[in-house]
């Protein structure tokens, strides 16, 4: 009977004010403040997924009556599906941007698309006109600058005995209590309910990830040798997991120790649920870069010594020439072996052909031949792409002490070496056999930009030869080089 009298009174009041119902404040206007409203959120979620470009909104907004059609509008360009929810836990409606609630509650809609993190709308409160309005407001404290593991407290200012219902990003979390401690970042609300009354939902409170309390370091640090065990130390109180990385790519397992078997830049990242991760400073595993067509000198100091070089492949087949008594192993960037224990005898020259992926990084490990050092302990490495007959190859002399080396296999008894001048004006050219002995005399060639000059050597067909190029005086700059059987330079 009391409800009937109240309903009659409301109808009479509406008739008097000409149905100026929009000015009444028994819906969203009664909710607590402090968190920036009941704004929609994205799921944060999987960092490997993309973020939807648009926002999702429901109209009409605020507080509406049951049997009012709700319309979801997504502003982005992606094709999305829709999932309506009531009170954060119950799926309602089909995959449609429209839904008509028939019972009171707090409603949201979530949009999803393959390959993207989902997004959820702001909360819409749906009231039943046959139910009473709760007399108080519902607020959450703290309501700004909140991070994970901070206890949230819901305060209801009315006299009714209410139950509490916490939501994160429109999904049900927590139990029937006025306190909740979030362990994940997101947008949190709390809804209070009482039998015979329409529920009320608080403004949202945004919770960010907390920062880990400690620092993460690696020892030894700085620049270290291959096969040195690295140890990560975390100084904070949280229980963390470890992820080692090489050049930013995941390697290793969940342990605070890692032993790199190839050179590179290494870090370790520590993570804990509900916290922002932290990454250590870089530790560099030392290696010397091999430059194409540039001779590299090495020196093995003792029987347990080893040296590392790296190069970026410039063709699908890479050639490495080695002079000296050493063992050589070649690895790709993942640490997989490409060449195993290739032995080079003292005083000899040997060439390795490697099938590689153009642009990928590779590593060369050099160690003493047969374990202990025998005789000389110096060696030389030369990385190159063989010259192709009648084809120009670019060269660049960077300073007065620089030199470059090129390799070719003789195709005629008289072989012509052509040079096309770029920014360098004068240089020396000398042909050597595979043992480093000069074939003929060193020739000095000079010219202006665009000029071509040539020299020649008498060779044996099939003979493997090197061309050594060095500057004349203080000259430096670019040029092109080619070999042919003709006195005419290639086009």
Phi and psi in degrees as a GROMACS rama.xvg file:
@    title "Ramachandran Plot"
@    xaxis  label "Phi"
@    yaxis  label "Psi"
@TYPE xy
-61.2178  -41.6255  UNK-2
-63.8248  -38.4647  UNK-3
-63.8991  -44.2902  UNK-4
-62.0461  -41.4162  UNK-5
-62.5683  -40.9564  UNK-6
-65.3476  -40.7643  UNK-7
-63.1746  -41.0937  UNK-8
-63.197  -40.884  UNK-9
-63.7045  -41.1551  UNK-10
-63.6769  -41.8523  UNK-11
-64.1903  -41.5084  UNK-12
-64.0858  -39.0526  UNK-13
-62.4995  -41.6217  UNK-14
-63.9461  -36.9486  UNK-15
-68.5922  -42.5068  UNK-16
-93.9286  13.5114  UNK-17
67.6872  35.1794  UNK-18
59.6204  42.6697  UNK-19
-87.1975  50.6466  UNK-20
-69.624  -24.4392  UNK-21
-66.4361  -16.665  UNK-22
-86.051  -6.56453  UNK-23
-73.6105  154.789  UNK-24
-129.302  63.358  UNK-25
-111.007  11.4528  UNK-26
-117.97  -114.376  UNK-27
-62.1201  -25.2582  UNK-28
-64.9183  -18.7696  UNK-29
-88.5484  -5.7697  UNK-30
-79.192  159.615  UNK-31
-74.0155  157.84  UNK-32
-101.066  -176.341  UNK-33
115.396  -22.276  UNK-34
-112.829  14.1365  UNK-35
83.8665  26.1728  UNK-36
83.0443  -173.104  UNK-37
-97.7579  46.8129  UNK-38
-61.6696  147.014  UNK-39
-69.3681  159.559  UNK-40
-137.91  159.169  UNK-41
-93.5474  167.108  UNK-42
-78.2207  -5.65481  UNK-43
68.1578  -80.3243  UNK-44
56.2325  -137.872  UNK-45
-78.1023  118.071  UNK-46
-66.9637  -14.5688  UNK-47
-80.7035  -10.2197  UNK-48
-97.2152  157.237  UNK-49
-79.2316  165.471  UNK-50
-101.312  129.709  UNK-51
-57.9472  140.625  UNK-52
-77.9905  -22.5036  UNK-53
-109.243  -178.031  UNK-54
-113.18  159.811  UNK-55
-119.601  126.249  UNK-56
-129.947  155.218  UNK-57
-115.956  136.651  UNK-58
-128.87  145.771  UNK-59
-66.7102  158.032  UNK-60
-100.991  -178.463  UNK-61
79.2356  -135.9  UNK-62
-112.544  127.521  UNK-63
-125.107  166.827  UNK-64
-90.2267  156.232  UNK-65
-57.1846  154.63  UNK-66
70.2368  14.68  UNK-67
-94.0381  125.999  UNK-68
-69.7646  128.984  UNK-69
-100.325  139.027  UNK-70
-122.826  125.493  UNK-71
-95.0275  133.599  UNK-72
-123.417  121.193  UNK-73
-104.245  126.948  UNK-74
-90.7121  -4.6864  UNK-75
-86.5595  179.235  UNK-76
-93.837  -13.4543  UNK-77
-72.6708  152.251  UNK-78
-84.3503  116.386  UNK-79
-117.428  158.392  UNK-80
-105.754  160.134  UNK-81
-119.337  138.563  UNK-82
-134.225  113.384  UNK-83
-85.87  144.238  UNK-84
-134.207  147.773  UNK-85
-116.142  127.473  UNK-86
58.162  27.6431  UNK-87
76.6773  -7.63722  UNK-88
-130.737  -23.0493  UNK-89
-103.03  119.351  UNK-90
-72.9081  130.613  UNK-91
-132.645  158.051  UNK-92
75.327  165.083  UNK-93
-102.404  -175.087  UNK-94
-73.0027  82.2363  UNK-95
-147.342  152.366  UNK-96
-84.9333  6.14284  UNK-97
-126.156  143.18  UNK-98
-154.204  140.051  UNK-99
-116.925  106.249  UNK-100
-74.5353  140.797  UNK-101
-112.821  -2.86345  UNK-102
-132.096  154.555  UNK-103
-69.4969  151.874  UNK-104
160.905  -172.612  UNK-105
-105.732  123.807  UNK-106
-117.844  142.502  UNK-107
-137.217  166.433  UNK-108
-133.455  138.137  UNK-109
-114.593  132.338  UNK-110
-106.046  143.411  UNK-111
-138.841  152.357  UNK-112
-149.668  145.236  UNK-113
-58.2832  130.106  UNK-114
87.4483  2.97321  UNK-115
-126.349  150.033  UNK-116
-70.8645  142.673  UNK-117
-74.982  165.596  UNK-118
-132.565  142.907  UNK-119
-119.76  140.813  UNK-120
-73.5244  173.463  UNK-121
-67.9109  160.074  UNK-122
-75.4721  135.405  UNK-123
-112.134  122.517  UNK-124
-86.1257  128.48  UNK-125
-110.9  119.808  UNK-126
-101.924  152.607  UNK-127
-104.096  115.199  UNK-128
-57.7422  -19.6071  UNK-129
-81.0516  -6.65938  UNK-130
-103.08  158.808  UNK-131
-74.7205  163.661  UNK-132
-100.086  129.271  UNK-133
-58.0904  140.288  UNK-134
-78.9278  -20.2942  UNK-135
-109.555  -179.412  UNK-136
-109.378  157.344  UNK-137
-120.55  125.194  UNK-138
-130.098  159.587  UNK-139
-119.697  136.889  UNK-140
-132.42  142.136  UNK-141
-66.9206  161.554  UNK-142
-124.734  6.85618  UNK-143
-148.45  151.769  UNK-144
61.7304  31.5409  UNK-145
-89.3994  137.423  UNK-146
-121.457  164.685  UNK-147
-55.4488  150.889  UNK-148
70.392  14.2615  UNK-149
-95.7444  125.428  UNK-150
-70.5209  129.146  UNK-151
-97.7478  138.457  UNK-152
-122.227  124.812  UNK-153
-93.7172  132.829  UNK-154
-122.422  122.225  UNK-155
-105.144  126.317  UNK-156
-90.4036  -4.43527  UNK-157
-87.2566  -179.287  UNK-158
-95.3243  -12.53  UNK-159
-72.5772  149.724  UNK-160
-81.4669  114.145  UNK-161
-115.981  157.877  UNK-162
-105.482  160.279  UNK-163
-118.151  141.489  UNK-164
-138.684  108.794  UNK-165
-90.4994  143.371  UNK-166
-133.308  144.981  UNK-167
-120.592  121.275  UNK-168
50.9297  37.0249  UNK-169
83.102  3.44023  UNK-170
-112.941  143.179  UNK-171
-65.4214  131.368  UNK-172
-140.684  162.776  UNK-173
76.4028  -178.662  UNK-174
-124.7  -176.348  UNK-175
-76.2819  80.3008  UNK-176
-150.168  155.875  UNK-177
-85.053  5.79529  UNK-178
-125.431  143.362  UNK-179
-152.327  137.094  UNK-180
-113.895  106.456  UNK-181
-72.5347  139.288  UNK-182
-111.401  0.223831  UNK-183
-132.113  150.945  UNK-184
-71.1337  149.641  UNK-185
160.759  -169.64  UNK-186
-109.37  121.469  UNK-187
-113.64  140.03  UNK-188
-134.623  165.099  UNK-189
-134.494  137.157  UNK-190
-114.024  133.619  UNK-191
-106.837  143.466  UNK-192
-137.525  152.489  UNK-193
-149.714  145.149  UNK-194
-58.1584  127.559  UNK-195
88.4509  2.67822  UNK-196
-126.118  150.206  UNK-197
-71.3544  141.247  UNK-198
-72.4133  163.265  UNK-199
-129.953  141.664  UNK-200
-116.74  138.478  UNK-201
-72.1088  167.583  UNK-202
-66.4199  156.762  UNK-203
-78.1365  149.076  UNK-204
-118.75  124.235  UNK-205
-85.5022  127.686  UNK-206
-113.095  123.508  UNK-207
-100.979  162.78  UNK-208
-67.4454  142.135  UNK-209
-77.9692  158.263  UNK-210
-89.2355  139.343  UNK-211
-59.259  144.994  UNK-212
-78.4069  -20.8132  UNK-213
-110.21  -178.502  UNK-214
-113.083  156.595  UNK-215
-117.895  127.092  UNK-216
-130.064  158.839  UNK-217
-119.817  137.383  UNK-218
-131.366  144.538  UNK-219
-63.5528  159.643  UNK-220
-116.943  -175.928  UNK-221
78.3685  -127.278  UNK-222
-113.665  123.433  UNK-223
-130.865  171.626  UNK-224
-89.5049  159.113  UNK-225
-59.2566  148.551  UNK-226
69.3631  17.9293  UNK-227
-91.886  125.542  UNK-228
-69.2758  129.45  UNK-229
-99.3475  138.028  UNK-230
-121.957  125.803  UNK-231
-95.514  134.52  UNK-232
-124.089  122.801  UNK-233
-105.933  127.772  UNK-234
-92.2396  -4.76768  UNK-235
-86.8097  179.977  UNK-236
-93.9219  -14.2968  UNK-237
-72.8696  150.94  UNK-238
-83.9048  117.128  UNK-239
-117.232  159.283  UNK-240
-106.292  159.389  UNK-241
-118.071  136.912  UNK-242
-132.789  111.081  UNK-243
-81.3074  146.586  UNK-244
-137.425  144.974  UNK-245
-120.22  121.054  UNK-246
51.5463  34.9033  UNK-247
84.1924  -2.44547  UNK-248
-100.755  138.982  UNK-249
-63.6024  134.866  UNK-250
-141.352  167.835  UNK-251
70.0014  -176.36  UNK-252
-120.798  -176.263  UNK-253
-77.0056  83.1798  UNK-254
-150.821  156.348  UNK-255
-86.8586  7.70094  UNK-256
-126.525  142.948  UNK-257
-152.506  138.272  UNK-258
-116.294  105.162  UNK-259
-72.1469  135.04  UNK-260
-103.942  -3.74402  UNK-261
-137.477  157.479  UNK-262
-66.9579  167.455  UNK-263
149.587  -174.788  UNK-264
-104.957  124.084  UNK-265
-120.434  141.581  UNK-266
-137.738  168.033  UNK-267
-133.369  138.416  UNK-268
-114.881  131.906  UNK-269
-105.969  142.944  UNK-270
-138.357  152.445  UNK-271
-149.446  144.826  UNK-272
-57.4384  128.566  UNK-273
86.8964  6.09084  UNK-274
-128.015  150.301  UNK-275
-67.4843  139.731  UNK-276
-74.6402  163.144  UNK-277
-131.313  142.256  UNK-278
-120.348  139.857  UNK-279
-73.1902  172.394  UNK-280
-69.2596  162.668  UNK-281
-77.961  136.354  UNK-282
-110.825  128.123  UNK-283
-100.861  124.925  UNK-284
-91.1548  118.107  UNK-285
-70.7944  142.218  UNK-286
-159.359  155.035  UNK-287
-103.346  132.707  UNK-288
-75.5285  132.636  UNK-289
-91.4065  127.132  UNK-290
-98.8219  133.088  UNK-291
-56.1413  133.326  UNK-292
68.8128  14.7229  UNK-293
-119.773  126.242  UNK-294
-70.7187  132.304  UNK-295
-113.618  132.237  UNK-296
-101.128  138.52  UNK-297
-130.52  165.454  UNK-298
-148.778  119.441  UNK-299
-91.3166  120.552  UNK-300
-89.6668  -24.5308  UNK-301
-157.357  175.786  UNK-302
-67.7943  -19.9486  UNK-303
-103.945  4.54901  UNK-304
-74.7368  153.245  UNK-305
-149.305  150.491  UNK-306
-129.395  150.793  UNK-307
-123.071  142.968  UNK-308
-131.459  156.861  UNK-309
-138.057  156.983  UNK-310
-152.994  154.556  UNK-311
-100.327  123.349  UNK-312
-60.7219  138.135  UNK-313
-110.677  2.28754  UNK-314
-159.134  174.291  UNK-315
-78.1608  -20.161  UNK-316
-123.967  123.275  UNK-317
-112.471  142.352  UNK-318
-114.352  134.166  UNK-319
-124.808  124.288  UNK-320
-103.401  135.872  UNK-321
-125.44  132.092  UNK-322
-121.112  117.98  UNK-323
133.745  167.01  UNK-324
-91.8132  83.8244  UNK-325
-140.656  165.204  UNK-326
-103.064  142.639  UNK-327
-129.21  134.891  UNK-328
-126.005  142.704  UNK-329
-121.656  134.769  UNK-330
-126.333  152.26  UNK-331
-87.6117  -178.458  UNK-332
-68.0183  -18.8273  UNK-333
-86.4554  -7.62761  UNK-334
98.0556  -2.01703  UNK-335
-71.5952  140.865  UNK-336
-78.0131  129.566  UNK-337
-101.774  -40.7705  UNK-338
-129.052  129.153  UNK-339
-108.372  123.257  UNK-340
42.1329  57.0969  UNK-341
-81.0982  121.871  UNK-342
-98.5718  135.45  UNK-343
-121.482  120.6  UNK-344
-74.125  152.567  UNK-345
-58.0345  131.273  UNK-346
81.0197  -6.84851  UNK-347
-95.4818  172.069  UNK-348
-128.711  132.308  UNK-349
-136.92  149.138  UNK-350
-116.844  135.291  UNK-351
-108.351  131.889  UNK-352
-101.406  125.709  UNK-353
-122.94  127.022  UNK-354
-81.0414  120.09  UNK-355
-132.041  172.751  UNK-356
-102.515  121.645  UNK-357
-55.8443  127.119  UNK-358
93.503  -17.3103  UNK-359
-78.5901  151.521  UNK-360
-89.79  140.605  UNK-361
-131.74  156.751  UNK-362
-125.093  143.111  UNK-363
-119.025  123.69  UNK-364
-103.498  127.56  UNK-365
-115.402  131.902  UNK-366
-141.482  167.404  UNK-367
-61.7564  144.56  UNK-368
-65.8241  122.377  UNK-369
70.506  15.4641  UNK-370
97.2345  -90.296  UNK-371
-71.3388  154.803  UNK-372
-73.0573  134.28  UNK-373
-117.547  112.222  UNK-374
73.6532  -135.364  UNK-375
-65.9895  151.261  UNK-376
-117.713  17.0227  UNK-377
-103.768  156.813  UNK-378
-154.735  170.853  UNK-379
-136.698  143.424  UNK-380
-121.229  142.502  UNK-381
-137.336  117.955  UNK-382
-100.543  131.938  UNK-383
-158.78  164.552  UNK-384
-110.635  122.33  UNK-385
-56.2903  143.586  UNK-386
-66.0413  141.883  UNK-387
-105.123  131.325  UNK-388
-54.0275  133.441  UNK-389
66.7498  20.5827  UNK-390
-124.6  134.031  UNK-391
-76.5556  142.436  UNK-392
-124.166  135.511  UNK-393
-74.2033  143.094  UNK-394
-133.683  159.355  UNK-395
-152.522  117.673  UNK-396
-96.6329  118.434  UNK-397
-90.0425  -24.8639  UNK-398
-156.704  177.586  UNK-399
-68.9957  -19.8163  UNK-400
-102.197  4.12345  UNK-401
-77.1495  156.382  UNK-402
-150.282  153.003  UNK-403
-129.993  151.72  UNK-404
-125.018  141.824  UNK-405
-133.018  150.146  UNK-406
-118.837  142.218  UNK-407
-153.209  161.724  UNK-408
-108.562  124.987  UNK-409
-61.2168  135.632  UNK-410
-113.486  -1.49686  UNK-411
-155.076  164.292  UNK-412
-67.538  -40.8537  UNK-413
-104.876  115.865  UNK-414
-115.244  127.534  UNK-415
-98.0056  134.858  UNK-416
-108.925  120.934  UNK-417
-108.255  140.899  UNK-418
-126.356  129.768  UNK-419
-108.518  122.426  UNK-420
-83.1375  136.055  UNK-421
-106.273  -104.038  UNK-422
-94.1731  -13.2927  UNK-423
-84.4605  147.566  UNK-424
-105.688  -21.9746  UNK-425
-157.766  139.465  UNK-426
-155.355  165.975  UNK-427
-104.642  143.686  UNK-428
-128.699  129.203  UNK-429
-137.471  129.842  UNK-430
-94.2936  132.6  UNK-431
-122.287  151.81  UNK-432
-81.7174  -179.32  UNK-433
-68.2026  -16.1802  UNK-434
-93.8267  4.34744  UNK-435
89.843  2.79225  UNK-436
-80.8673  137.295  UNK-437
-66.6341  138.919  UNK-438
-110.531  99.8116  UNK-439
84.4423  -164.799  UNK-440
-104.601  155.678  UNK-441
-69.6384  132.843  UNK-442
-109.428  135.73  UNK-443
-97.0404  124.06  UNK-444
-118.214  138.017  UNK-445
-135.88  151.376  UNK-446
-179.449  167.362  UNK-447
-90.2133  170.588  UNK-448
-55.7248  127.175  UNK-449
93.6206  -16.8828  UNK-450
-71.8305  149.558  UNK-451
-120.057  142.128  UNK-452
-133.658  161.906  UNK-453
-141.869  158.734  UNK-454
-136.72  177.995  UNK-455
-149.114  160.299  UNK-456
-140.117  151.541  UNK-457
-94.4908  121.695  UNK-458
-130.146  176.684  UNK-459
-104.843  131.153  UNK-460
-57.0479  130.505  UNK-461
91.1964  -6.45926  UNK-462
-70.2907  136.135  UNK-463
-86.0993  127.297  UNK-464
-133.296  152.876  UNK-465
-116.875  143  UNK-466
-109.078  121.943  UNK-467
-100.033  126.732  UNK-468
-118.943  128.701  UNK-469
-140.046  158.576  UNK-470
-77.3191  155.351  UNK-471
-92.6679  121.086  UNK-472
63.7873  -132.98  UNK-473
-96.3812  14.3028  UNK-474
-63.0249  145.845  UNK-475
-153.545  161.378  UNK-476
138.494  -166.853  UNK-477
-98.1793  158.456  UNK-478
-163.495  174.704  UNK-479
-128.173  151.282  UNK-480
-136.072  147.542  UNK-481
-154.384  162.474  UNK-482
-128.123  152.993  UNK-483
-159.714  177.654  UNK-484
-100.606  5.52566  UNK-485
-117.184  152.569  UNK-486
-75.1322  -13.2157  UNK-487
-87.3942  130.582  UNK-488
-69.2132  150.469  UNK-489
-61.4694  158.157  UNK-490
